[in-house]
Amino acid sequence: MPSESLPAASSEVVEIERALTRITYLSTRARQHDRLMALAGVPLDRAAVALLRQIADSEPQRPGELAQRLGVEASHVTRTVQQLQRSGYVTRVPDPDDRRAQRIQLTDAGRAAVKSVRDAGARGMQVALADWQPEELRQLATLFHRMVDDFLKHAVDEELGQEADAPAAKA
């Protein structure tokens, strides 16, 4: 979508974008990831952790569904699933709706790894947010989930629009 067709952002949206950029930078630094993995005792890269978290939140899913939810190419998910499967964190199970397809499911080791990563991350976040009131934390969590859901919805709508705009393939 060309930038000329986007409406101007309000000052509030500009500030949200700035804050998200800062938090994304802080949370995705390699050193931060390595520290979290050391605390959790889980030797996984960032892509594997993101995939495990997604599977834990809504398992089991097809690799294509996981890719869509994470906003990445299906090939990235396929490679990461293979890595996680070799490490014993996930397994493939038949899709009950289509026996030719497979869904990705956590193993006991995968569930334990996700729990360890989440516990370590939550402990660090608890320290950072120690002065926040419980109601402020609930409100922030609700708004973050709403924002992510809206981002995903917009990304799907945008993809559908691009498909509709694409020229039809000739037979």
C-alpha positions in Angstrom: 0.0 0.0 0.0 1.7 3.3 -1.0 2.3 5.8 1.7 0.3 8.5 -0.2 -2.9 6.6 0.4 -2.5 6.3 4.1 -4.1 8.9 6.3 -1.8 11.1 8.4 -1.1 9.7 11.9 -2.4 11.4 14.9 0.1 12.5 17.6 -1.1 9.7 19.8 -0.4 7.1 17.2 3.0 8.6 16.5 3.8 8.2 20.2 2.5 4.6 20.3 4.7 3.8 17.3 7.7 5.4 19.0 7.1 3.4 22.2 6.6 0.1 20.3 9.8 0.7 18.4 11.7 1.2 21.6 10.2 -1.9 23.3 10.7 -4.0 20.2 14.4 -3.0 20.1 14.8 -3.7 23.8 13.1 -7.1 23.7 14.7 -8.4 20.5 18.3 -7.7 21.3 20.4 -10.8 21.0 21.9 -10.2 24.4 18.4 -10.0 26.0 17.3 -13.2 24.3 20.5 -15.0 25.4 19.9 -13.8 29.0 16.3 -15.0 29.0 17.3 -18.4 27.5 20.0 -18.8 30.2 17.5 -17.9 33.0 14.9 -20.3 31.5 17.5 -23.1 30.8 16.2 -23.4 27.2 18.8 -23.4 24.3 16.5 -22.0 21.5 16.8 -19.2 19.0 14.3 -16.3 18.8 12.3 -17.9 16.0 11.9 -21.2 17.8 10.8 -19.5 21.0 8.2 -17.4 19.1 6.9 -20.5 17.4 6.7 -22.5 20.6 4.8 -19.7 22.3 2.3 -19.5 19.4 1.7 -23.3 19.4 1.3 -23.2 23.2 -1.4 -20.5 22.9 -3.4 -22.2 20.2 -2.2 -25.7 19.5 -2.4 -27.7 17.4 -2.3 -25.8 14.1 -1.1 -26.4 10.5 2.3 -24.8 9.6 0.6 -22.4 7.3 -1.7 -21.2 10.1 1.3 -20.7 12.3 3.1 -18.7 9.7 0.1 -16.5 9.2 -0.3 -15.8 12.9 3.4 -15.0 13.2 3.4 -12.9 10.1 6.3 -14.9 8.5 6.7 -17.1 5.4 5.6 -20.7 5.6 9.1 -21.8 4.8 10.5 -20.2 7.9 7.9 -22.1 10.0 8.7 -25.4 8.2 12.4 -25.0 9.0 11.8 -24.1 12.6 9.3 -26.9 13.1 11.9 -29.3 11.8 14.5 -28.0 14.3 12.0 -28.2 17.2 10.9 -31.7 16.2 14.6 -32.9 16.2 15.0 -31.3 19.6 11.9 -33.1 20.9 9.8 -30.0 21.6 7.1 -30.6 19.0 5.5 -33.4 17.1 3.3 -33.6 14.0 -0.2 -35.1 14.4 -2.8 -35.8 11.7 -5.3 -32.9 11.0 -8.7 -34.3 12.0 -10.3 -32.2 9.3 -8.0 -33.5 6.5 -5.9 -36.6 7.2 -3.5 -35.6 4.4 -2.5 -32.5 6.4 -0.6 -32.3 9.6 -0.8 -30.1 12.7 2.0 -29.1 15.0 1.6 -30.0 18.6 3.8 -29.4 21.7 5.4 -32.4 23.4 5.8 -32.5 27.2 9.3 -31.1 26.7 7.9 -28.3 24.6 5.3 -27.4 27.2 8.0 -27.4 29.9 10.2 -25.2 27.7 7.4 -22.7 27.1 6.7 -22.6 30.8 10.3 -22.0 31.6 10.6 -19.2 29.1 7.4 -17.5 30.1 8.3 -17.8 33.8 11.7 -16.2 33.3 10.2 -13.4 31.1 7.4 -12.7 33.6 9.9 -12.5 36.5 11.9 -9.9 34.6 8.8 -8.0 33.7 7.5 -8.1 37.3 10.7 -6.3 38.4 10.3 -3.7 35.7 6.6 -3.1 36.4 6.7 -3.4 40.2 5.4 0.1 40.8 2.3 -0.4 38.5 -1.1 -1.0 40.1 -2.9 -4.3 39.3 -5.6 -2.4 37.4 -3.0 -0.6 35.3 -1.4 -3.9 34.4 -4.9 -5.4 33.5 -5.7 -2.4 31.3 -2.3 -2.6 29.6 -2.6 -6.3 28.9 -6.1 -5.8 27.5 -5.0 -3.0 25.2 -1.9 -4.9 24.0 -4.0 -7.9 23.0 -6.5 -5.7 21.3 -3.8 -3.9 19.4 -2.2 -7.2 18.2 -5.6 -8.6 17.1 -6.2 -5.4 15.1 -2.7 -5.6 13.6 -3.3 -9.2 12.5 -6.8 -8.3 11.2 -5.4 -5.5 9.1 -2.6 -7.6 7.8 -5.1 -10.3 6.6 -7.3 -7.6 5.1 -4.3 -6.1 3.3 -3.2 -9.5 2.0 -6.7 -10.2 0.7 -6.7 -6.8 -1.0 -3.4 -7.5 -2.7 -4.7 -10.8 -4.0 -7.8 -9.1 -5.4 -5.6 -6.5 -7.1 -3.2 -9.1 -8.6 -3.8 -9.8 -12.3 -5.5 -13.1 -13.0 -3.2 -15.9 -14.2 -3.7 -16.9 -17.8 -4.4 -20.6 -18.5 
